[in-house]
Amino acid sequence: MAHSTVGVIFSNIHDENISELSRHRTMASVPFGGRYRLIDFALSNMVNSGITTVGIVTKNNYQSLIDHLGSGKEWDLARKDGGIILLPPYSDETDKPYTTRLEALMSITGFLNHRKEDYVVISDCDGIAHMDVADIVRFHEEKGADITMVYHDETHPCESSYFMTLEPDAAGRVKGIKINPKDLEGKTYHLYVNVMVMSREFLISTIQDAVTRGFSSFGRDILTKNVDTLKIYGYAFRGYYAGVNSMTDYYVHSMELLDGTVRSELFGGRDIYTKVRDSAPSKYLEGASVTNSLISDGCVVEGTVENCILFRGVKVGKGSVIKNSIIMQDTVIGENVTLDCVITDKNVVIRDRRSLAGCAELPYFISKGRML
């Protein structure tokens, strides 16, 4: 597997889904679960399957992503040959950043041409899952597929502005692909989770053919129009999957981590890697009360915390009551503050005696660096 497959991860696709959190960063570097970033899941899935070269397709706001990835040593990708390779949004043919997935693929053909691996695994950063990529590649080989698309059975309508559903037959051959279907209420459907496998040579030839034909959309011009002629197969992923398609999704799936069953499925077995920080242990001072919460390193808690996720370095003042909230890194909460269903970005300051509340469907969001 290590010598036969190269990974490609799109860092900016779907930024508009959670524009509040991606205003100053890529979708890939959105914080999740107390100490992780969304890219950690796609990247760890590839590394755990033996992939040693991963190209990260960037577009804008990627300084935070660069800081997070560093040399790639946390993922065992600090290598002389391969490792993490940041792919800029410009190609040799244009000085304009891409606007579609197909244009992004066109911009990285140089990277693909210089690789020697047989297969390419392409992934976005909007999905949270513990996935065996090696098994998907084996499935692709066994079926002799041109394209393998990973799907997950869903029962709730997708909130993304652009998504695809698959219609596979009993053997897994995809007979139909729909883009943004509207009739999903009350139905179980096969949601494409933005993970795909192709041979490297096939991907390069497909991109070149798309350029000559003036195509602009990978989904509409290549997948849906050629579903009858290409051997497209659907790989059913049966494990826990969380798609981050809105702030409501982000909040709900974050809160699901407070369920031990979800944590075991997502973090059990092979590791999900992330940037390591040598922070001091969290401190719980006199009067602190913490129940059913995830508390990261370096926090100082004097108040009450219930059903919350606290990132590194959060401070909760005396007499404050924080419930059902996601408090990101280095946020300072003063004394006698009340928060319920609140999401704070990094470095927020909430002064004494403030009271803020939202709901699960519309959490109250405080942007990075604000003081209230």
Secondary structure, 3 states (H helix, E strand, C coil): CCCCEEEEEECCCCHHHHHHHHCCCCHHHCEECCCEECHHHHHHHHHHCCCCEEEEECCCCCHHHHHHHCCCHHHCCCCCCCEEEEECCCCCCCCCCCCCHHHHHHHCHHHHHHCCCCEEEEECCCEEECCCHHHHHHHHHHHCCCEEEEEEEECCCCCCCCCEEEEECCCCEEEEEEECCCCCCCCCEEEEEEEEEEEHHHHHHHHHHHHHHCCCCHHHHHHHHHCCCCCEEEEECCCCEEECCCHHHHHHHHHHCCCHHHHHHHHCCCCCCCCCCCCCCCEECCCCEEECCEECCCCEECCEEECCEECCCCEECCCCEEECCEECCCCEECCCCEEECEEECCCCEECCCCEEECCCCCCEEECCCCEC
